[in-house]
């Protein structure tokens, strides 16, 4: 591979007008050599994008990782190269992720044998008849054992490791069922695209004894499935990390091409296929594209009235959202959010007070008494400086404090352009994407900000401008009004 990037050795055969004339045969020969070396040592030509590097480096800390991305953005390519690095022991200088210093056993699979062949197998080994021209170098690859019944599908393959041993690779299919993913001990599992949850947990179990890793690459076309939920809302204590990559995170498409690609997808699939956002569907509480509600941060006018919605919590977070109301357009703007678990009221109050002295709307939980002091939660927050409203959150009409009524109000505003959220409210969008129903009922997990905003919206009629001073009570006038005749005597 000497001088691969320095050009071709030149052979001078004559000069015309001071220009060097090269031997065409020698040039052709050198170009063929370069092409051959490039195809058979492509492992070293991998130049990941920022999001792909983030995905790789997270392997140093997390056992379970997912690269959730749109179609044709490089998620399979990234996982194929990581698997090749582990199987060969040849890590690039920029590598900051997990390392294996001895041969590994890897399971790789997709929905069917054909999809495994056309996706992960091709990116890892190369097309049939050209094995060794993709991520795994040809000189380190043994002849794969081909599967029966599916043309071009490999079943087993081995790769030379720098330690001197052989890493083993096995191709599988989700369609074969959970049983085919049992009874094995492996170091790495790579599901390419989303697998059934029972297969995922079985695959994860195979890595327990080796303290191995599982790499998932997927486009979330099934919406908020159990597998997607595991990564976007990790179980407490689990070593799980998701990296989401959108079409805007890659450079191999021009801006014009990106717009063309996005426009080519059906509207309900665009966010999933271009941005890796779980596809809209009946399970989503708010089946609205983010672009309908997101807005760039700006300095709102001082005269806009505001209100803060507060949802109490402990194990699940206490959450708050600041809402400013533009009366002229009947549009609410969520400009700040807060979410924190396992902290006391004084901590939450201190975090919320810098937003300004706006009224605070709270749910019926605020009427409950604190086990330690015996005081109502709403009273405790009031003592810590928040302007808690005197009554719990509810609509002024017969809708009361119904959850569905609040959600319907939010949804209608989103659909009509009267609900906007600052782009900097990242925690809001995280919950917005995963807020979903199961069997028709809203899943009560990580919906704390959704609830806080709903409480604020219910009491929007009490919103006040930030500059409005707290009302002073003229106690003498109040007393005179009540006991006028007695005080005049």
Order of alpha helices (4+ residues) and beta strands (2+ residues): beta-beta-alpha-alpha-beta-alpha-beta-alpha-beta-beta-beta-beta-alpha-beta-alpha-beta-alpha-alpha-beta-beta-beta-beta-alpha-beta-alpha-beta-alpha-beta-alpha-beta-beta-alpha-beta-alpha-alpha
